[in-house]
Amino acid sequence: MRKLIVSCLVMFLCISTYAQKILNDSTPVIGVATSEYDDITIGKNFNSHYDGSSSIMYDDESKSISKGTKLIITGIKKNMNAEYYEIGCKGDLYFIPKSNVSFINNTNYYTEFESLDKTEYERLRDKYILYVQIYHKSVLDKIEDKLNSYAPFGLTMIKSKIFDVSEYTGGTGFEFEAYNPTKKVIKYISLNIIGLNSVGDPVISRGKTIQTVKCIGPIQSHDSGFYSFDYVWLSDLVESYKVSSITVTYMDKSIKTIKNIKSISFPRELYNYIDK
């Protein structure tokens, strides 16, 4: 039964054409976070000093979610005459302004919730909260399984990105986060990186097109390490990049060279789930 519920939730969250019917305990209400900005602030509790005009409507337990995030709606709430949906986010409950939630069929689910008597509302809310918890557990299990699946490759590249070092100097930096899916301890990680300009051509820096950065461990088994390097390129022309190869040296002196970087890249959607 639990596997069936998880499968249904995944289907509801992934298929954008899903048309919802009415409020019932077998069909979770799925909305989409909408905003003119990339991120939307949600909160567990309302700021006691919030008067409706301040932008700080939540207390310190607020967080942000990305525009387009699928949401499981668990209930509704009014605060300072403003209307909010209660939503599930990573196993916890938060509030989001009604205006920041849309539905595929344009149904006003706030009104649907409002029309329920107290007993039915609480019954459905309990059921929807259960969906939130089950879905959260299923995603965590998926993340763990995915991380473990990289063990034969010797490394997981959790994320990487370039950044502008300073507005006053010409320089581009590089950030890298790795996870050790093996039973060994990682001693060093060396990355060969090619910076690309706006038309996709390699950027030459220090007389080279390939720049090498070295991450110093140790990174224990099933642990992660984060590294940041300033001025990898002495130029602001770098608009994108590609990692051409990675060499991993373990404490037992064994070495693994990885050229198929895609094979060790952690899915962005899973990273976003644990990062936000």
C-alpha positions in Angstrom: 0.0 0.0 0.0 2.8 2.4 0.9 4.6 1.8 -2.4 1.3 2.4 -4.3 0.8 5.8 -2.5 4.4 6.8 -3.3 4.0 5.9 -6.9 0.8 7.9 -7.1 2.4 10.9 -5.5 5.4 10.8 -7.9 3.0 10.7 -10.8 1.0 13.6 -9.5 4.1 15.7 -8.9 5.8 14.9 -12.3 2.9 15.0 -14.7 1.9 18.6 -15.3 -1.2 17.7 -17.3 -2.8 16.0 -14.3 -6.4 17.3 -13.8 -7.6 17.4 -10.2 -11.2 16.6 -9.3 -12.6 17.4 -5.9 -11.2 17.3 -2.3 -11.0 13.7 -1.2 -8.7 11.5 0.8 -7.4 9.5 -2.1 -6.3 12.4 -4.3 -3.7 14.9 -2.9 -4.2 18.5 -4.0 -1.2 19.5 -6.1 -0.4 23.1 -6.9 2.5 24.9 -8.5 4.5 27.8 -6.9 4.2 30.9 -9.1 5.9 34.3 -8.8 7.4 37.0 -11.0 10.7 36.2 -9.1 12.8 33.0 -9.1 12.3 32.3 -5.4 9.3 32.5 -3.1 9.5 32.8 0.7 7.4 30.4 2.8 7.2 30.2 6.6 6.2 27.9 9.4 4.9 30.7 11.6 3.8 34.2 11.1 5.7 37.2 12.5 3.8 38.4 15.5 4.7 42.0 14.5 3.6 41.6 10.9 1.0 44.2 10.1 0.3 43.4 6.5 2.5 46.1 5.1 5.9 44.8 6.0 7.7 42.3 3.8 8.7 40.2 6.8 5.6 38.2 7.2 7.2 35.1 8.7 9.5 34.4 11.7 13.0 33.0 11.5 11.8 29.6 10.4 11.2 30.8 6.9 12.8 29.4 3.8 12.6 29.8 0.0 11.4 27.6 -2.7 11.9 27.9 -6.5 9.2 29.1 -8.9 7.6 26.1 -10.5 8.0 23.8 -7.5 5.1 21.3 -7.2 3.3 21.6 -3.9 1.1 19.3 -1.8 -1.6 21.4 -0.3 -2.6 20.4 3.2 -4.9 23.2 4.3 -5.6 27.0 4.4 -5.2 29.8 6.8 -6.0 33.5 7.2 -3.7 36.0 8.7 -4.2 39.8 8.8 -7.1 39.2 6.4 -4.7 37.7 3.9 -5.2 34.2 2.6 -2.6 31.5 2.6 -2.3 27.8 1.7 -0.7 25.4 4.1 1.8 23.2 2.1 4.1 20.3 2.7 7.8 21.0 2.1 10.4 18.2 2.8 8.2 16.6 5.5 7.4 19.9 7.3 4.4 22.3 7.0 4.7 25.8 5.8 2.4 28.7 4.7 2.5 30.4 1.3 0.4 33.3 0.0 -2.6 32.1 -2.0 -1.5 34.3 -4.9 1.7 32.3 -5.2 0.0 29.0 -5.9 -1.7 28.0 -9.2 -3.5 24.9 -10.3 -3.6 23.2 -13.7 -7.4 23.4 -13.8 -7.6 26.9 -12.3 -9.9 25.6 -9.5 -10.1 27.8 -6.4 -9.1 25.1 -3.8 -9.1 27.8 -1.1 -12.9 28.0 -1.4 -13.1 24.2 -1.6 -11.3 23.9 1.7 -13.3 26.8 3.2 -16.6 25.0 2.4 -15.7 21.9 4.5 -17.0 21.5 8.0 -14.4 21.3 10.7 -14.4 17.5 11.1 -14.1 16.8 7.4 -11.4 19.5 7.1 -9.3 18.0 9.8 -9.8 14.5 8.4 -8.6 15.5 5.0 -5.7 17.6 6.4 -4.4 14.6 8.3 -4.5 12.5 5.2 -2.7 15.2 3.1 0.0 15.5 5.8 0.5 11.8 5.6 1.0 12.2 1.8 3.6 14.8 2.5 5.6 12.6 4.9 5.4 9.6 2.6 6.6 11.6 -0.4 9.4 13.1 1.6 10.6 9.7 2.8 10.4 8.4 -0.8 12.6 11.2 -2.1 15.2 10.8 0.6 15.3 7.0 -0.2 15.8 7.9 -3.9 18.6 10.3 -3.0 20.4 7.7 -0.9 20.0 5.1 -3.6 21.3 7.5 -6.2 24.3 8.4 -4.2 25.2 4.8 -3.5 24.9 4.0 -7.3 28.0 6.1 -8.0 30.3 3.8 -5.9 31.6 1.9 -9.0 32.7 5.2 -10.6 34.6 6.3 -7.4 33.1 9.8 -6.9 29.9 11.8 -7.1 30.0 15.4 -8.4 27.2 16.9 -6.3 27.5 20.4 -7.9 30.0 22.7 -9.6 29.8 26.3 -10.9 31.9 29.3 -11.9 31.7 32.7 -10.2 33.0 36.2 -10.7 35.8 36.7 -8.2 35.6 40.5 -8.0 34.0 43.4 -9.8 37.3 45.3 -9.5 39.6 42.7 -11.0 39.4 40.3 -14.0 39.0 36.8 -12.6 36.7 33.8 -12.6 36.5 31.3 -9.8 35.3 27.7 -9.6 33.3 25.9 -6.9 33.0 22.1 -6.5 31.2 19.8 -4.1 32.0 16.1 -4.1 30.5 13.1 -2.3 32.5 9.9 -1.6 30.2 6.9 -2.4 33.0 4.4 -1.9 34.3 2.5 1.2 37.7 4.2 0.8 38.9 7.6 2.0 39.6 10.2 -0.6 43.0 11.9 -0.3 43.0 14.2 -3.3 40.7 15.2 -6.2 42.2 16.9 -9.3 39.9 18.5 -11.9 40.8 19.6 -15.4 38.5 22.4 -16.4 38.0 24.3 -19.7 36.5 27.7 -19.5 34.4 28.8 -22.5 33.6 32.3 -23.7 30.2 33.5 -24.9 30.5 31.8 -28.3 31.8 28.5 -26.8 35.5 28.8 -27.5 38.1 28.0 -24.8 39.4 30.9 -22.8 43.2 30.9 -22.6 44.6 31.9 -19.1 48.2 31.6 -18.0 49.0 30.4 -21.5 46.7 27.3 -21.1 43.2 26.3 -22.2 42.9 23.6 -19.5 43.1 24.7 -15.9 43.7 22.3 -13.0 42.5 22.6 -9.5 43.3 20.2 -6.6 41.0 19.4 -3.8 42.7 18.2 -0.6 40.9 15.7 1.6 40.4 13.7 3.5 36.8 12.9 2.5 35.6 10.0 4.5 33.4 7.2 3.1 29.8 8.5 2.5 30.9 12.0 3.3 31.2 15.2 1.2 33.6 18.0 0.7 33.2 21.5 -0.6 35.9 23.5 -2.4 36.2 27.0 -3.8 39.0 28.4 -5.9 39.5 32.1 -6.8 41.1 33.2 -10.0 41.1 29.9 -11.8 41.0 32.1 -14.9 42.6 35.5 -14.9 39.7 36.7 -17.1 36.1 37.7 -17.0 35.4 36.2 -20.4 34.4 32.8 -19.0 30.7 32.3 -19.4 30.5 28.6 -19.1 32.8 25.6 -18.5 33.3 21.9 -18.9 35.2 19.5 -16.7 37.3 17.4 -19.1 38.5 14.8 -16.5 38.8 14.1 -12.8 41.5 12.1 -11.0 40.7 10.8 -7.6 43.5 9.6 -5.3 42.6 7.5 -2.3 44.4 7.0 1.0 45.3 3.5 0.0 47.2 5.0 -3.0 44.8 3.7 -5.6 43.8 6.1 -8.3 40.7 6.5 -10.4 40.5 8.7 -13.5 37.0 9.8 -14.7 36.5 11.2 -18.2 32.7 10.6 -18.5 31.7 13.4 -16.1 28.0 12.9 -16.9 28.3 9.4 -15.3 29.1 10.9 -11.9 26.9 14.0 -12.0 24.2 14.2 -9.4 20.8 15.1 -10.8 19.9 18.7 -10.4 16.3 18.1 -9.3 17.5 15.9 -6.4 20.2 18.4 -5.4 17.6 21.2 -5.4 15.4 19.2 -3.1 18.1 18.8 -0.4 19.6 22.3 -1.0 16.6 24.6 -0.7 
